[in-house]
């Protein structure tokens, strides 16, 4: 506070004209510079971050979403085996085939029945027709019940095309002799030379009895090897059409390696995977055993390198897994989702499995099993690899599942440790690259809500904040904010991210360096002025930016319409607060029933006034705000209709801002024009029981008391007695502010006697003794007050009374450097104390001591120093 600018020249018998103390202490500095260095002349304000309640339920869009239910993807849906598309489960060929340039020709083969393909002929009698129809009926009834294993154990030497197109007829023959052909496949009988031929040809060309006998003795593990041997035999190559097809594909050592790998895959499939699939079909009524089997299945597939799209029997496996989705067990569905995701499904199946994962993650009770099964790794891989525009809906539910996970502290840490933050930002960057005229723009907004909501949760962790800064999150978030200005949900989540992170110095500095952010915040404030949850966070962010960064203060102020936007917000929420207060009074509510915590309107005003207080630190900005009559009027209005008991932070913030603006002394200052009205409003705060409010009011009086009108008001209202009483507060800041007012009062000769009325001299001496060595600024201020008071001294005793001797000894001791300075302090603090002692306190104390000594006859006998 400005306390000594009106220090008047003082006369003494031995000096024609004594200089004001602010010139004595630092001759080359102006009054304003001294005050700025003295003690927080202008003070920034801090406040609590706006409270964001946790959502009661995990869902894609919160209860406060601006999206109407009919225009957003659902969070609740039914999901069954039928939700998956079996046609999309086929393996992807690793070789791109060239189109055929000739017409297919039906080939006739030799009479050798061993190497001919006999196409099935229609039965000749009615009994055979009924037998075939009955078999087909049993097949479809069996597959409809979900027994895929017996229907899918196709000889491994058939290509994938045969698997898809001829599956029903072939499997009818394969399983006719035994309902459990899985047990047949487990038998092991070595092949001889005569049995090395395609089994499908044998089974189509022989009788059912021969088929049963032969099929059960042949081992599937060496079918492919037998087929490769036939390829090498010259005679077999001419009589076997499929051998010709193999020959086109198999050339050189690379093809030999491919065959060997295929053989290994066949062996692994039959020895490791098939037994597990058999267990899955056998224990459908026991979910615990199914979960164990799924765990073993995933491990086996991973061990056999069968995860992904290249696996030959991928479709058979997926159909079995899809069927199990109908079982109502989240632990089982979690394991199924993990395997299906690992199989790299796409299209409708990717969407369905992402929905399945989201459904599991919605239930908070599943967090433990999610953590144990590491579902997050699979979902993160989807975000990393899948095409944004092609699979936007699947990514939406995938990201929604991750957002649900981020509500758990353990899973949240796991995300950060696995580098998820960079993946989220990369996904956001892809979304930002889609422009508004793109057909996908609107739907991608739903996905962006999930991304920003997750980042908001992640921002609580220190490692995540570092990653966000290093990854350039500020610029990407600002781009999203600019592109999605009309999407309140996206804007709210991004603003919540900034609200959290701007409380930290490093991120706040990064945000302040993004010059685009100020105009974006102003645009949002103007567009969503009555959206309290959005407005309060933007204003909080602006308060953080302007609290420590002088460049941010200037840059924000220079943005077009910045002050007008703040005034408009002030008026809007001031009116809302007045209406709320009127509502309480009209209903006769007692004061005790009024909510003690700030209301929504009050909270906005608190943070808005904080921005004004912080902006006023900048010299040119502060001067402009001090001249803005509407701002000063609104601040005064707060003091008029609000008491400190109603809303402490709001009233104190208003008083602090007025104090900051009162520092600027200009003819155009609105504070100077309304100083008497301000003093009247501060009197109510001064008389309250709130010590913080009292101190703030005293600070404002310290600045305003430089004007004669305010000094007269203080004397008229007996405020000076209150200032003297505050010297007993035993608080350095309180004493400093009260002493500042007394100093300005003693400038006027007619008001100096007030120090004797309430024991003011004794209290000033006590403050000097109590706080002098610890606060040389306060000690200097006390000496200046006593200097003004003793201007017309004739006798030390008549001027200071019985405190003259105490003051004389005390000043002598405080001017002794060895006694006064604490040499136990660390170097920096010691230098700081010494600087203020030498430049501020010592010149004033020496002048005062000299004056007392010259008007004092003798020192008391036996006097000792109090230190």
C-alpha positions in Angstrom: 0.0 0.0 0.0 1.1 3.6 -0.7 1.9 4.8 2.7 4.7 7.5 2.6 4.2 9.4 -0.6 2.8 12.4 1.3 5.7 12.6 3.8 6.0 16.4 4.5 9.3 18.3 5.2 10.0 18.5 8.9 11.7 21.4 10.7 14.3 21.2 13.5 16.3 23.7 15.4 19.6 22.7 13.9 18.4 22.0 10.4 16.7 24.5 8.2 14.8 21.9 6.2 14.7 18.2 6.7 14.1 16.0 3.6 11.3 13.5 3.5 12.4 10.1 4.5 11.8 8.4 1.2 14.5 10.6 -0.2 16.8 10.1 2.7 16.7 6.3 2.4 17.3 5.9 -1.3 18.1 9.3 -2.8 18.2 8.1 -6.4 14.7 6.4 -6.3 11.2 7.8 -6.7 8.5 7.3 -4.1 6.7 4.7 -6.4 9.9 2.6 -6.7 10.4 2.5 -3.0 6.8 1.5 -2.3 7.0 -1.2 -5.0 10.0 -2.7 -3.2 8.6 -2.2 0.3 5.9 -4.8 0.6 3.4 -6.2 -1.9 2.1 -2.9 -2.9 -0.1 -4.5 -5.5 -1.2 -8.0 -4.7 -2.2 -10.8 -7.0 -5.0 -13.1 -5.9 -5.2 -16.9 -5.7 -8.4 -19.0 -5.5 -9.5 -22.6 -5.5 -10.0 -24.5 -8.7 -13.7 -25.0 -9.6 -15.1 -28.2 -8.2 -16.0 -30.9 -10.8 -18.2 -33.6 -9.3 -17.5 -37.2 -10.3 -20.1 -38.8 -12.7 -22.3 -41.2 -10.9 -22.3 -43.6 -13.8 -19.7 -44.5 -16.4 -21.1 -43.7 -19.8 -20.0 -42.2 -23.1 -21.6 -38.8 -22.4 -22.1 -37.3 -18.9 -25.5 -36.4 -17.5 -24.8 -32.7 -18.3 -24.0 -33.4 -22.0 -25.4 -30.9 -24.5 -26.0 -33.7 -27.0 -29.6 -34.8 -27.2 -29.9 -38.6 -26.8 -31.2 -39.1 -30.3 -28.1 -37.5 -31.8 -25.4 -39.5 -30.0 -24.2 -43.1 -29.8 -25.9 -45.0 -26.9 -24.1 -46.0 -23.8 -26.6 -48.8 -23.1 -27.2 -51.5 -25.8 -27.8 -55.3 -26.2 -24.9 -57.4 -27.5 -25.2 -61.0 -28.5 -23.4 -63.6 -30.7 -25.6 -62.4 -33.6 -24.0 -59.0 -33.3 -20.9 -60.4 -34.9 -20.6 -61.1 -38.6 -19.1 -64.5 -39.5 -18.4 -63.4 -43.1 -15.9 -60.9 -41.9 -13.9 -63.5 -40.0 -12.0 -65.0 -42.9 -8.3 -64.9 -42.8 -6.5 -62.5 -45.1 -4.3 -64.0 -47.8 -0.7 -63.0 -47.7 -0.4 -63.1 -51.5 -2.1 -61.0 -54.0 -3.2 -63.2 -57.0 -3.2 -61.9 -60.5 -6.4 -62.2 -62.5 -6.8 -65.2 -64.8 -6.5 -64.3 -68.5 -8.2 -67.5 -69.7 -11.6 -69.1 -69.3 -11.9 -72.0 -66.9 -12.1 -75.3 -68.5 -13.7 -78.4 -67.0 -10.9 -80.9 -66.7 -11.5 -84.7 -66.9 -9.2 -87.0 -65.1 -7.8 -90.4 -65.6 -9.6 -93.5 -64.3 -7.3 -93.8 -61.3 -9.9 -93.5 -58.5 -7.2 -92.7 -56.0 -6.5 -89.3 -57.5 -9.8 -88.3 -59.0 -12.4 -85.9 -57.5 -15.8 -87.5 -57.6 -18.5 -84.9 -57.4 -21.5 -86.1 -55.3 -24.4 -87.6 -57.4 -28.0 -87.2 -56.5 -29.5 -90.2 -54.7 -31.5 -92.6 -56.8 -34.1 -93.6 -54.4 -36.5 -91.9 -51.9 -34.9 -93.5 -48.9 -31.5 -92.0 -49.8 -33.1 -88.6 -50.3 -34.7 -88.8 -46.8 -31.4 -89.9 -45.4 -29.5 -87.0 -46.9 -32.2 -84.5 -45.8 -32.2 -85.9 -42.3 -28.4 -85.5 -42.1 -28.6 -81.8 -43.3 -31.3 -81.2 -40.8 -29.2 -82.6 -38.0 -26.3 -80.5 -39.2 -28.2 -77.2 -39.2 -29.8 -78.1 -35.9 -26.4 -78.8 -34.4 -24.8 -75.6 -35.7 -27.7 -73.5 -34.5 -27.1 -74.9 -31.0 -23.5 -73.8 -31.3 -21.5 -76.9 -31.7 -19.0 -75.5 -34.2 -16.1 -77.8 -33.5 -17.6 -80.9 -35.1 -18.8 -78.8 -38.0 -15.5 -77.2 -38.6 -12.8 -79.8 -38.4 -12.1 -79.8 -42.1 -9.1 -81.6 -43.4 -6.2 -79.2 -43.3 -5.2 -79.7 -47.0 -8.4 -78.0 -48.2 -7.9 -74.4 -49.1 -9.9 -71.6 -47.4 -12.3 -71.3 -50.3 -13.4 -74.9 -49.9 -13.8 -74.3 -46.2 -16.3 -71.5 -46.7 -18.2 -72.8 -49.7 -18.5 -76.6 -49.2 -18.5 -76.8 -45.5 -22.0 -78.1 -44.8 -21.9 -81.0 -47.2 -18.3 -82.0 -46.4 -18.9 -81.9 -42.6 -22.0 -84.0 -42.9 -19.8 -86.7 -44.4 -17.0 -86.1 -41.9 -19.1 -86.4 -38.8 -21.7 -89.0 -40.0 -20.0 -91.9 -38.3 -19.3 -90.3 -35.0 -20.9 -87.3 -33.3 -17.6 -86.4 -31.6 -15.1 -86.2 -34.4 -12.8 -84.3 -32.1 -11.9 -87.6 -30.4 -11.2 -89.1 -33.8 -8.8 -86.4 -34.7 -6.8 -87.0 -31.5 -6.0 -90.6 -32.5 -2.6 -91.0 -34.1 -1.9 -93.5 -36.8 1.2 -93.0 -39.0 0.5 -92.6 -42.8 1.8 -95.2 -45.2 2.7 -94.5 -48.8 -0.8 -95.7 -50.0 -2.6 -93.2 -47.7 -0.7 -90.1 -48.9 -3.5 -88.5 -50.9 -6.1 -85.9 -50.4 -8.7 -87.1 -47.9 -11.5 -85.1 -49.4 -11.0 -87.0 -52.6 -11.1 -90.3 -50.8 -14.2 -89.5 -48.8 -16.1 -88.3 -51.8 -15.2 -91.3 -53.9 -15.7 -94.2 -51.4 -18.6 -95.6 -49.6 -19.6 -94.2 -46.2 -18.3 -97.3 -44.5 -14.9 -97.1 -46.1 -14.9 -93.4 -45.3 -15.5 -94.1 -41.6 -12.8 -96.7 -41.4 -10.2 -94.9 -43.4 -10.9 -91.5 -41.9 -10.5 -92.6 -38.3 -7.1 -94.2 -39.0 -5.5 -91.3 -40.9 -3.7 -88.7 -38.9 -4.4 -85.0 -39.7 -1.0 -84.0 -38.5 0.7 -85.4 -41.7 -1.9 -84.6 -44.3 0.0 -81.6 -45.6 3.2 -83.5 -45.7 1.6 -86.3 -47.7 0.2 -83.7 -50.1 3.6 -82.1 -50.6 5.0 -85.6 -51.4 2.4 -86.0 -54.0 3.5 -82.7 -55.5 7.0 -84.0 -55.9 5.9 -87.2 -57.7 5.7 -86.8 -61.5 2.8 -89.1 -61.9 0.8 -87.5 -59.2 1.3 -84.0 -60.6 -0.5 -84.8 -63.9 -3.5 -86.5 -62.2 -4.1 -84.2 -59.3 -5.6 -80.8 -60.1 -4.9 -79.3 -56.6 -1.2 -80.3 -57.0 -1.1 -78.1 -60.0 -2.4 -75.2 -57.9 0.2 -75.9 -55.3 2.9 -76.0 -57.9 2.0 -72.5 -59.0 2.4 -71.3 -55.4 5.4 -73.3 -54.3 8.7 -72.4 -56.0 12.2 -72.8 -54.6 13.5 -72.8 -51.1 11.1 -70.0 -50.0 8.1 -72.3 -50.7 9.7 -75.2 -48.9 10.0 -72.9 -45.8 6.3 -71.9 -46.2 5.3 -75.6 -46.3 7.3 -76.4 -43.2 5.7 -73.5 -41.4 2.3 -74.6 -42.5 3.1 -78.1 -41.2 4.2 -76.8 -37.9 1.0 -74.7 -37.6 -1.1 -77.8 -38.4 0.7 -79.8 -35.7 0.4 -77.0 -33.1 -3.3 -76.5 -33.9 -4.2 -80.2 -33.4 -2.0 -80.8 -30.4 -2.4 -77.5 -28.5 -5.5 -75.6 -29.7 -8.0 -78.2 -30.5 -8.1 -79.8 -27.0 -8.8 -76.3 -25.6 -11.6 -75.7 -28.1 -13.1 -79.1 -27.1 -13.1 -77.9 -23.5 -14.9 -74.7 -24.5 -17.7 -76.7 -26.1 -17.9 -79.2 -23.3 -18.1 -76.9 -20.3 -20.6 -74.3 -21.5 -22.5 -74.4 -18.2 -19.4 -73.7 -16.1 -18.1 -70.1 -16.5 -15.1 -70.6 -14.2 -13.8 -73.5 -16.4 -14.6 -71.5 -19.5 -12.5 -68.6 -18.2 -9.6 -70.9 -17.5 -9.9 -72.4 -21.0 -9.9 -69.0 -22.5 -6.8 -68.1 -20.6 -5.1 -71.2 -21.9 -6.4 -70.5 -25.4 -4.9 -67.1 -25.5 -1.6 -68.4 -24.3 -1.6 -71.2 -26.8 -2.5 -68.9 -29.7 0.2 -66.5 -28.6 2.8 -69.3 -28.3 1.9 -70.6 -31.7 2.0 -67.2 -33.3 -1.6 -67.6 -34.3 -2.9 -64.2 -33.2 -3.7 -61.7 -36.0 -5.3 -62.0 -39.4 -2.9 -64.5 -41.1 -4.0 -67.5 -39.1 -5.5 -70.3 -41.4 -8.3 -71.4 -39.1 -9.1 -68.0 -37.8 -12.8 -68.1 -38.9 -13.4 -71.4 -37.1 -11.9 -70.1 -33.9 -13.8 -66.8 -34.0 -17.2 -68.5 -34.6 -16.7 -70.5 -31.4 -15.7 -67.4 -29.5 -18.6 -65.3 -30.8 -21.0 -68.1 -29.7 -19.7 -67.8 -26.1 -20.6 -64.0 -25.9 -24.2 -65.0 -25.1 -23.1 -66.4 -21.8 -23.8 -63.8 -19.1 -20.5 -63.5 -17.4 -18.3 -60.4 -17.5 -15.1 -62.2 -16.6 -15.7 -64.6 -19.5 -16.6 -61.8 -21.9 -13.5 -59.9 -20.9 -11.3 -62.9 -21.9 -13.3 -63.3 -25.1 -12.9 -59.6 -25.9 -9.1 -59.9 -25.4 -8.8 -62.9 -27.7 -11.1 -61.4 -30.4 -9.2 -58.1 -30.3 -5.9 -60.0 -30.6 -7.2 -61.7 -33.7 -7.3 -58.3 -35.4 -11.0 -58.4 -36.5 -12.3 -55.4 -38.5 -15.6 -54.0 -39.7 -18.7 -55.0 -37.8 -16.8 -57.4 -35.6 -14.4 -54.7 -34.5 -17.3 -52.5 -33.6 -19.0 -55.3 -31.7 -15.9 -56.3 -29.7 -15.2 -52.7 -28.8 -18.8 -52.4 -27.6 -18.2 -55.5 -25.6 -15.1 -54.0 -24.0 -17.0 -50.8 -23.2 -19.8 -52.7 -21.6 -17.4 -54.6 -19.4 -15.5 -51.4 -18.4 -18.7 -49.5 -17.5 -19.1 -51.7 -14.5 -16.7 -50.4 -11.8 -16.7 -53.8 -10.1 -14.8 -55.2 -13.1 -11.8 -52.9 -12.6 -9.8 -55.6 -10.8 -10.3 -58.3 -13.5 -9.6 -55.7 -16.2 -6.3 -54.9 -14.6 -5.3 -58.5 -14.2 -6.2 -59.4 -17.8 -4.5 -56.4 -19.3 -7.3 -55.5 -21.6 -5.9 -52.0 -21.9 -3.0 -53.2 -24.0 -5.4 -54.6 -26.6 -7.5 -51.4 -26.7 -4.4 -49.2 -27.0 -3.3 -51.3 -29.9 -6.7 -50.6 -31.6 -6.2 -46.9 -31.2 -2.7 -47.2 -32.6 -3.4 -49.2 -35.7 -7.0 -48.8 -36.8 -8.1 -46.3 -39.5 -9.9 -43.3 -38.0 -12.5 -42.6 -40.6 -13.2 -46.3 -41.5 -13.6 -47.4 -37.9 -14.7 -44.2 -36.2 -17.6 -45.8 -34.3 -15.4 -48.7 -33.1 -12.8 -46.3 -31.9 -15.5 -44.3 -30.1 -16.4 -47.3 -28.0 -12.8 -48.3 -27.6 -11.9 -44.9 -26.3 -15.1 -44.9 -24.2 -13.8 -48.1 -22.5 -10.5 -46.5 -21.8 -12.2 -43.4 -20.4 -14.1 -45.7 -18.0 -10.8 -47.3 -17.0 -9.3 -43.8 -16.3 -11.7 -43.5 -13.4 -9.6 -46.1 -11.6 -6.3 -44.8 -10.0 -4.3 -48.0 -10.7 -5.4 -48.2 -14.3 -4.8 -44.5 -14.7 -1.2 -44.9 -13.7 -0.9 -47.9 -16.1 -2.0 -45.7 -19.0 0.6 -43.1 -18.3 3.4 -45.6 -17.8 2.5 -47.3 -21.2 2.7 -44.0 -23.1 -1.0 -43.7 -23.7 -0.8 -39.9 -23.5 1.1 -39.6 -26.7 -1.3 -42.0 -28.4 -4.3 -39.9 -27.3 -2.7 -36.8 -28.6 -1.9 -38.5 -31.9 -5.5 -39.5 -32.2 -6.6 -36.0 -31.4 -4.3 -34.7 -34.1 -5.9 -37.0 -36.7 -9.3 -35.7 -35.7 -8.1 -32.1 -35.9 -7.0 -32.8 -39.5 -10.6 -33.6 -40.5 -12.1 -30.3 -41.5 -15.7 -29.1 -40.9 -16.8 -29.7 -44.5 -15.9 -33.4 -44.2 -18.8 -35.8 -43.8 -17.0 -37.4 -40.8 -16.6 -34.2 -38.9 -19.7 -34.4 -36.8 -19.3 -38.1 -35.8 -15.7 -37.6 -34.9 -16.8 -35.0 -32.4 -18.3 -37.9 -30.3 -14.9 -39.6 -30.3 -13.2 -36.3 -29.4 -15.4 -36.1 -26.3 -14.0 -39.4 -25.1 -10.4 -38.4 -25.8 -10.6 -35.1 -24.0 -12.5 -36.6 -21.1 -9.7 -39.2 -20.7 -7.0 -36.5 -20.9 -8.8 -34.6 -18.2 -8.5 -37.6 -15.9 -4.9 -38.3 -16.9 -3.9 -34.7 -16.2 -4.0 -35.3 -12.5 -0.7 -37.3 -12.7 2.6 -35.5 -12.7 4.3 -37.7 -15.3 1.3 -37.1 -17.6 1.7 -33.3 -17.2 5.3 -33.6 -18.4 4.3 -35.7 -21.4 1.5 -33.3 -22.3 4.0 -30.4 -22.3 6.7 -32.2 -24.2 4.1 -33.5 -26.8 2.8 -30.1 -27.6 -0.6 -30.7 -26.1 -1.4 -27.0 -25.7 -1.4 -26.3 -29.5 -3.5 -29.4 -30.3 -6.0 -28.6 -27.6 -6.3 -25.1 -28.9 -6.8 -26.3 -32.4 -9.6 -28.6 -31.2 -11.1 -25.8 -29.2 -11.1 -23.5 -32.2 -12.6 -26.1 -34.6 -15.3 -27.3 -32.1 -16.4 -23.9 -30.8 -20.0 -25.0 -31.2 -19.6 -28.3 -29.4 -20.1 -27.4 -25.8 -19.1 -30.9 -24.6 -15.7 -30.8 -26.3 -15.1 -27.2 -25.2 -16.0 -28.1 -21.6 -13.6 -31.0 -21.4 -10.7 -29.0 -23.0 -11.3 -26.1 -20.6 -11.3 -28.6 -17.7 -7.9 -29.8 -18.8 -6.6 -26.3 -19.0 -8.2 -25.5 -15.6 -6.3 -28.4 -14.0 -3.0 -27.9 -15.7 -2.8 -24.1 -15.5 -2.5 -24.4 -11.8 1.1 -25.6 -12.4 3.8 -23.1 -13.3 5.4 -25.1 -16.1 2.1 -25.7 -18.0 0.8 -22.3 -17.2 3.9 -20.8 -18.9 3.4 -23.0 -21.9 -0.2 -21.9 -22.2 0.7 -18.3 -21.8 3.2 -18.6 -24.7 0.3 -19.8 -27.0 -0.9 -16.4 -28.1 -3.9 -17.9 -29.8 -5.4 -19.0 -26.5 -6.5 -15.6 -25.3 -8.7 -14.9 -28.3 -10.1 -18.4 -28.1 -11.0 -17.9 -24.4 -12.7 -14.6 -25.2 -14.7 -16.1 -28.0 -15.9 -18.9 -25.7 -16.9 -16.4 -23.0 -18.9 -14.4 -25.5 -20.5 -17.4 -27.1 -21.4 -19.3 -23.9 -21.8 -16.4 -21.4 -24.5 -18.1 -19.4 -22.9 -21.5 -19.3 -21.6 -21.2 -15.7 -19.6 -24.5 -15.7 -17.7 -23.3 -18.8 -17.4 -19.6 -17.9 -16.0 -20.2 -14.4 -13.2 -22.4 -15.7 -12.1 -20.1 -18.4 -12.1 -17.2 -15.9 -10.1 -19.4 -13.5 -7.5 -20.1 -16.3 -7.2 -16.4 -17.1 -6.6 -15.8 -13.4 -3.8 -18.3 -13.4 -2.2 -16.9 -16.5 -2.3 -13.3 -15.2 -1.2 -14.2 -11.7 2.5 -14.6 -12.4 3.1 -13.5 -16.0 3.3 -9.8 -16.8 3.4 -10.6 -20.5 0.1 -12.5 -20.2 -1.5 -9.5 -18.5 -0.5 -7.2 -21.3 -1.4 -9.7 -24.1 -4.8 -10.5 -22.8 -5.6 -6.8 -22.2 -4.6 -5.9 -25.8 -7.0 -8.5 -27.3 -9.9 -6.7 -28.8 -12.9 -6.5 -26.5 -11.2 -8.1 -23.6 -12.3 -5.5 -21.0 -15.8 -5.2 -22.4 -16.1 -9.0 -22.2 -15.1 -8.9 -18.5 -17.5 -6.1 -17.7 -20.4 -7.9 -19.5 -19.7 -11.1 -17.5 -19.5 -9.1 -14.3 -22.9 -7.5 -15.0 -24.5 -10.8 -16.0 -23.4 -12.8 -12.9 -23.9 -9.8 -10.6 -27.6 -9.7 -11.7 -27.9 -13.4 -11.2 -26.5 -13.1 -7.7 -28.8 -10.2 -6.8 -31.8 -12.3 -8.1 -30.7 -15.2 -6.0 -30.3 -13.1 -2.9 -33.7 -11.5 -3.5 -35.3 -14.9 -3.8 -34.0 -15.8 -0.3 -35.3 -12.6 1.2 -38.7 -12.9 -0.4 -39.2 -16.4 1.1 -38.2 -15.2 4.5 -35.2 -17.4 4.7 -33.1 -16.9 7.8 -29.5 -16.1 7.4 -28.4 -19.4 8.9 -30.3 -21.2 6.2 -28.5 -19.4 3.4 -25.7 -21.5 1.9 -22.4 -20.6 3.3 -20.4 -21.8 0.4 -20.3 -19.5 -2.7 -23.2 -19.9 -5.0 -22.5 -20.5 -8.7 -22.9 -16.8 -9.5 -20.7 -15.8 -6.5 -18.0 -18.3 -7.6 -17.8 -16.7 -11.1 -17.6 -13.2 -9.6 -14.8 -14.3 -7.2 -12.7 -15.6 -10.1 -13.6 -12.7 -12.4 -12.6 -10.1 -9.8 -9.4 -12.1 -9.3 -8.5 -11.6 -13.0 -9.1 -7.8 -12.6 -6.8 -7.7 -9.5 -4.1 -9.6 -11.3 -4.3 -7.5 -14.5 -4.0 -4.3 -12.4 -0.4 -5.3 -11.5 0.8 -4.3 -15.0 1.4 -0.5 -14.9 -0.3 0.5 -18.1 -3.1 -2.1 -17.7 -3.7 -1.2 -14.1 -3.9 2.5 -15.0 -6.5 1.8 -17.7 -8.6 -0.3 -15.4 -8.5 2.4 -12.7 -9.9 4.8 -15.2 -12.7 2.3 -16.2 -15.6 3.8 -14.2 -17.9 0.8 -14.9 -15.4 -1.7 -13.3 -14.9 0.5 -10.2 -18.7 0.9 -9.9 -19.2 -2.9 -10.0 -16.5 -3.5 -7.4 -18.1 -0.9 -5.1 -21.5 -2.5 -5.7 -20.2 -5.8 -4.4 -19.1 -4.0 -1.1 -22.6 -2.4 -0.9 -24.8 -5.5 -1.1 -22.5 -8.2 0.2 -21.2 -8.6 3.7 -18.1 -10.6 4.5 -20.3 -13.0 6.4 -22.3 -13.7 3.2 -19.3 -14.5 1.0 -15.9 -13.8 2.5 -13.8 -14.4 -0.6 -15.9 -12.3 -2.9 -15.9 -9.3 -0.6 -12.2 -9.5 0.2 -11.3 -9.9 -3.5 -13.3 -6.8 -4.3 -11.5 -4.8 -1.6 -8.1 -6.1 -2.8 -8.8 -5.1 -6.4 -9.9 -1.6 -5.2 -6.7 -1.4 -3.2 -4.6 -2.2 -6.3 -6.5 0.3 -8.5 -6.2 3.0 -5.8 -2.4 2.8 -6.3 -2.7 4.6 -9.6 -3.0 8.4 -9.0 -4.4 10.0 -12.1 -6.9 12.7 -12.8 -9.0 10.2 -14.7 -8.9 7.6 -11.8 -12.4 6.4 -11.0 -11.2 5.3 -7.6 -10.2 8.9 -6.7 -13.5 10.2 -7.9 -15.4 7.8 -5.6 -12.9 7.6 -2.7 -15.4 8.8 0.0 -18.0 6.3 -1.1 -15.4 3.6 -1.0 -14.3 4.7 2.5 -17.9 4.4 3.7 -18.2 0.9 2.3 -14.9 -0.2 3.8 -16.1 1.0 7.2 -18.5 -1.9 7.3 -15.7 -4.4 6.4 -13.4 -2.7 9.0 -15.9 -3.3 11.8 -16.5 -7.0 10.9 -15.1 -9.9 12.9 -13.2 -11.2 9.9 -9.5 -10.3 10.4 -8.6 -10.9 6.7 -11.4 -8.5 5.8 -10.2 -6.0 8.4 -6.6 -6.1 7.1 -7.7 -5.6 3.5 -9.9 -2.6 4.5 -6.9 -1.1 6.4 -4.7 -1.5 3.3 -7.2 0.5 1.2 -7.4 3.2 3.9 -3.6 3.3 3.7 -3.7 4.4 0.1 -6.8 6.6 0.3 -5.6 8.3 3.5 -3.1 10.3 1.4 -6.1 12.5 0.5 -7.2 15.1 3.0 -10.8 14.2 2.6 -10.2 10.6 3.7 -8.1 11.8 6.6 -10.9 13.9 7.8 -13.3 11.0 7.3 -11.0 8.8 9.5 -11.0 11.4 12.2 -14.7 12.0 12.0 -15.6 8.3 12.2 -13.0 7.7 14.9 -11.3 5.1 12.6 -7.9 6.2 13.9 -8.7 4.6 17.3 -9.3 1.4 15.5 -5.9 1.7 13.8 -4.2 2.3 17.1 -6.0 -0.7 18.6 -4.7 -2.9 15.7 -1.1 -2.3 16.8 -1.8 -4.7 19.6 -2.7 -7.5 17.1 0.7 -9.0 17.4 0.6 -9.6 13.6 3.3 -8.0 11.4 1.0 -7.4 8.4 -1.8 -6.0 10.5 0.6 -3.6 12.3 2.2 -2.6 9.0 -1.1 -1.6 7.5 -2.4 0.2 10.6 0.9 2.0 11.0 0.7 3.2 7.3 -2.6 4.9 8.0 -1.2 6.5 11.2 1.8 7.7 9.2 -0.4 9.5 6.7 -2.5 11.0 9.5 0.5 12.5 11.2 1.4 14.4 8.1 -1.3 16.8 9.2 -0.1 18.8 12.2 -3.6 19.1 13.6 -4.0 15.3 13.8 -0.7 14.3 15.4 -2.0 14.4 19.0 -4.2 11.4 18.2 -1.2 9.2 19.0 -1.4 10.3 22.6 -5.1 9.6 23.1 -5.1 5.9 22.9 -1.6 5.1 24.0 -0.4 5.1 20.4 3.2 6.0 21.2 3.6 3.1 23.6 2.1 0.7 21.2 4.4 1.9 18.4 7.4 1.4 20.6 6.2 -2.1 21.5 5.8 -3.0 17.8 9.3 -1.7 17.1 10.6 -3.9 19.9 8.6 -7.0 19.0 9.0 -6.9 15.2 12.0 -4.6 14.5 14.8 -7.1 14.1 12.6 -9.5 12.0 10.9 -6.8 9.8 13.0 -3.8 9.0 10.3 -2.4 6.7 7.9 -2.2 9.6 10.6 -0.8 11.8 11.3 1.9 9.2 7.5 2.8 9.0 7.3 3.1 12.8 10.3 5.5 12.8 8.8 7.6 10.1 5.5 7.9 12.0 7.4 9.0 15.2 9.4 11.4 13.1 6.3 13.1 11.8 4.7 13.1 15.2 7.8 14.8 16.8 8.3 17.5 14.3 7.7 20.3 16.8 9.5 18.6 19.7 10.8 20.7 22.5 11.5 18.0 25.0 11.8 14.3 24.5 9.9 13.6 27.7 7.0 16.0 26.9 6.8 14.6 23.4 7.1 10.8 24.0 6.3 10.7 27.7 7.6 7.8 29.8 8.5 6.0 26.5 11.2 8.4 25.6 13.9 6.5 27.5 12.8 3.1 26.2 12.8 4.5 22.7 16.2 6.0 23.1 17.8 2.7 24.2 15.9 0.7 21.7 17.0 2.8 18.7 20.6 2.7 19.9 20.5 -1.1 20.0 18.8 -1.5 16.7 21.4 0.7 15.0 24.1 -1.5 16.3 24.8 -3.9 13.3 26.3 -6.6 15.4 23.3 -6.6 17.8 20.5 -6.0 15.3 21.3 -8.3 12.4 20.8 -12.1 12.9 24.1 -13.6 11.7 22.7 -17.2 12.0 20.6 -16.7 8.8 21.7 -18.1 5.5 23.6 -15.9 3.2 20.7 -14.8 0.9 18.4 -14.0 3.8 21.1 -12.3 5.7 22.0 -10.1 2.7 18.3 -9.2 2.3 17.9 -8.1 5.9 21.1 -6.2 5.8 20.0 -4.3 2.6 16.7 -3.2 4.2 18.5 -2.4 7.4 21.0 -0.2 5.7 18.8 1.4 3.0 15.5 1.7 4.7 15.7 1.6 8.5 19.1 3.0 9.4 18.8 6.5 7.8 15.4 7.1 9.4 16.4 5.7 12.8 19.6 7.7 12.9 17.7 10.9 12.3 15.1 10.1 14.9 17.7 9.0 17.5 19.7 12.2 16.9 16.5 14.3 17.5 15.7 12.5 20.7 19.2 12.7 22.0 19.4 16.5 21.4 16.1 17.0 23.3 17.0 14.6 26.1 19.0 15.9 29.1 20.7 12.7 30.1 20.3 9.0 29.8 18.8 7.0 32.7 21.4 5.4 34.9 22.1 1.7 34.6 20.2 1.4 31.3 20.8 -1.8 29.4 19.8 -2.8 25.9 16.8 -5.2 25.5 18.7 -7.6 23.3 
